[in-house]
Amino acid sequence: MTDSNVRRMVARAHIPFPVHPHMLRHATGYKLANEGHDTRAIQQYLGHRNITHTVRYTELAPQRFNGFWRVIDTMSSSCHSLTRSVEQ
């Protein structure tokens, strides 16, 4: 997508602020992160060589980790139960 294509679409959509093609790239990264897609998948999709460039999208999507600690706690209690049964 070229800069001129983006300008034409912005003009047709009557968006009241300047929009650049790279802004669409960032918007895509944030959208994918907010939908809960895997960080490595987002990295590959956006073509980032370094994962730190991709992590910025996930840092702004804290809801991705809702329930994370519940899963860890469940896994932890399962491991404790298993360990106790093996020890007996």
Summary of the structure (lengths in Angstrom):
residues: 88
radius of gyration: 20.8
end to end distance: 64.8
largest distance: 72.5
contacts: 180
relative contact order: 0.09
helix: 75%
strand: 0%
